Amino acid sequence: MKTLSAALVALLTACATVHHDYDYASEPDPRKSEYVIGVSDHLSILVWKNPDLSADVTVRPDGTITMPLIGDLAAEGRTPTGLRAEISAQVAKFVRDEGAIVTVAVTAVNSYGFTVSGNVVTPGVFTSQKYVTVLEAIQLAGGPNRFASPAETKLFRRSRDGALRTIPINYPAVLDGSQPQANLALFAGDQIHVP
């Protein structure tokens, strides 16, 4: 019995200290780049000195918005800076004032969602008004349940080309701070699975 207990303790210790050979630093961090607009986000678009051309809009399911005089514009997948440049160019066709200043502000983030599945207390799809890390996402799901193998957690992420990548996450090592580099910030659409 003593040998079995020692083996069990050794096994649990080994599971808790698993360090995956993955280059976490190569993963992009959405917090270090401009926000990318998504479906259902609310935008406030102001055209200085032209309130009739200004609008508060919601990005429709097809990814577009509608502006007075300009019509439909693609907004999904663009940054506010990129959208502002296009709106400025379109507004210039109707406004003679060379100094027409356009601002685009995201006033409500509704497109940022991620999934936490597997052996967590409350699996599901979660949304947030701010970027969430792996640790925060699993905590939002109530943490691993008693059947979980949290050291074998996986983050599934799509690359820009559509390829699905699997990123290993040792949740206990992230939780105790011994592997902070694995506490990645999530992109919209990321999926975390706790086996």
C-alpha positions in Angstrom: 0.0 0.0 0.0 2.9 2.3 0.8 4.4 1.7 -2.6 1.1 2.4 -4.3 0.7 5.7 -2.4 4.2 6.8 -3.3 3.6 5.9 -7.0 0.3 7.9 -6.9 2.0 11.0 -5.4 4.8 10.7 -8.0 2.3 10.5 -10.8 0.3 13.5 -9.6 3.4 15.5 -9.1 4.6 14.6 -12.7 1.2 15.7 -14.1 1.3 19.0 -12.3 4.8 19.8 -13.6 4.4 18.9 -17.2 6.1 21.6 -19.4 5.0 21.4 -23.0 7.7 22.0 -25.6 5.8 24.8 -27.4 6.9 28.2 -28.4 4.2 30.3 -26.7 6.1 33.5 -27.5 5.4 32.9 -31.2 1.6 33.3 -30.6 0.3 36.8 -31.4 -1.2 38.8 -28.6 -4.5 40.6 -29.6 -3.8 43.2 -26.8 -0.8 44.5 -28.7 -2.6 45.4 -31.9 -5.6 47.4 -32.9 -9.0 45.9 -32.3 -10.6 44.1 -35.2 -14.2 44.9 -35.7 -16.7 42.0 -35.6 -20.4 41.2 -36.2 -22.7 42.8 -33.6 -20.1 45.4 -32.5 -21.6 48.9 -32.0 -19.7 51.8 -33.7 -20.0 55.5 -33.3 -18.9 57.3 -36.5 -18.6 61.0 -36.4 -18.0 63.3 -39.4 -16.9 66.7 -37.9 -19.1 69.6 -38.9 -21.4 67.1 -40.7 -23.8 65.6 -38.2 -26.1 64.4 -41.0 -23.3 62.1 -42.2 -22.5 60.8 -38.7 -24.0 57.5 -37.4 -24.3 55.1 -34.5 -24.4 51.7 -36.2 -24.3 48.0 -35.4 -22.3 45.6 -37.6 -24.9 43.4 -39.3 -24.6 39.6 -39.5 -23.2 40.0 -43.1 -20.4 42.1 -41.7 -21.5 45.4 -43.1 -22.7 48.8 -41.8 -24.8 51.5 -43.6 -23.7 55.1 -43.6 -25.8 58.1 -44.8 -25.0 59.0 -48.4 -22.2 56.4 -48.6 -24.4 53.3 -48.3 -23.1 49.9 -47.2 -19.5 49.4 -46.2 -17.7 46.2 -45.1 -16.7 46.6 -41.4 -16.1 43.0 -40.1 -12.4 42.1 -40.0 -11.2 45.7 -40.3 -9.7 47.9 -37.7 -11.3 51.3 -36.8 -8.3 53.0 -38.5 -8.8 51.1 -41.7 -12.6 51.8 -41.7 -12.0 55.5 -40.9 -9.7 55.8 -43.9 -12.4 54.3 -46.3 -15.2 56.5 -44.8 -13.0 59.6 -45.1 -12.4 58.8 -48.8 -16.1 58.2 -49.4 -17.1 61.4 -47.5 -14.7 63.5 -49.6 -16.9 62.7 -52.6 -19.8 64.6 -51.0 -18.1 67.2 -48.7 -16.1 70.0 -50.2 -14.4 70.8 -46.9 -10.8 69.5 -47.2 -10.6 69.2 -43.5 -13.5 66.8 -42.9 -12.4 64.8 -39.9 -13.8 61.3 -39.4 -13.6 59.3 -36.2 -14.6 55.7 -35.7 -15.0 54.4 -32.1 -16.1 50.9 -31.0 -18.7 51.8 -28.3 -19.7 48.2 -27.5 -17.8 45.0 -28.1 -20.3 42.1 -28.8 -18.3 40.0 -31.2 -15.6 38.8 -28.8 -16.5 35.3 -27.8 -14.7 32.0 -27.0 -15.6 28.5 -26.0 -14.6 26.5 -23.0 -15.5 22.8 -23.2 -14.8 19.5 -21.5 -14.5 18.8 -17.8 -15.2 22.2 -16.4 -18.0 23.2 -14.0 -19.9 25.2 -16.6 -18.9 24.6 -20.2 -20.2 27.0 -22.9 -19.7 30.0 -25.1 -18.5 33.1 -23.3 -18.3 36.7 -24.3 -16.4 39.6 -22.8 -16.0 43.3 -23.2 -12.2 42.9 -22.8 -9.6 40.4 -23.9 -9.5 37.3 -21.7 -6.5 35.0 -21.0 -6.6 31.2 -20.8 -6.6 31.3 -17.0 -9.5 33.8 -16.9 -11.5 31.8 -19.5 -11.3 28.6 -17.5 -12.2 30.4 -14.3 -15.2 31.9 -16.1 -16.2 28.3 -16.8 -16.0 27.5 -13.1 -12.6 25.8 -13.3 -11.8 22.2 -13.9 -14.3 19.7 -12.4 -13.2 16.6 -10.3 -13.0 14.5 -13.5 -10.6 16.8 -15.3 -7.1 16.3 -16.4 -6.2 20.0 -16.5 -2.5 19.5 -17.3 -3.6 18.2 -20.7 -5.7 21.3 -21.6 -5.7 22.3 -25.3 -6.3 25.6 -26.9 -7.7 25.4 -30.5 -7.0 28.4 -32.7 -7.5 29.1 -36.4 -4.7 30.8 -38.3 -5.4 33.5 -40.8 -5.3 30.9 -43.6 -8.0 28.9 -41.8 -5.8 26.1 -40.5 -6.6 24.8 -37.1 -3.7 24.8 -34.6 -3.6 22.9 -31.3 -1.7 24.7 -28.5 -1.0 22.6 -25.3 -1.7 24.3 -22.0 -0.7 22.9 -18.6 -3.4 24.6 -16.6 -2.0 23.8 -13.1 1.4 25.3 -14.2 -0.4 28.4 -15.5 -2.4 28.6 -12.3 0.6 28.3 -9.9 2.7 30.8 -12.0 5.4 28.3 -13.1 4.4 28.6 -16.7 3.1 32.1 -17.2 4.0 32.2 -20.9 1.2 29.7 -21.6 -1.4 32.1 -20.2 -2.2 33.4 -23.7 -4.7 36.1 -24.5 -7.6 34.7 -26.5 -8.8 35.8 -29.9 -12.4 35.8 -30.8 -13.4 32.2 -31.8 -10.7 30.5 -29.7 -11.7 27.2 -28.1 -10.3 25.7 -24.9 -10.9 22.1 -24.1 -10.2 20.6 -20.6 -10.1 16.8 -21.0 
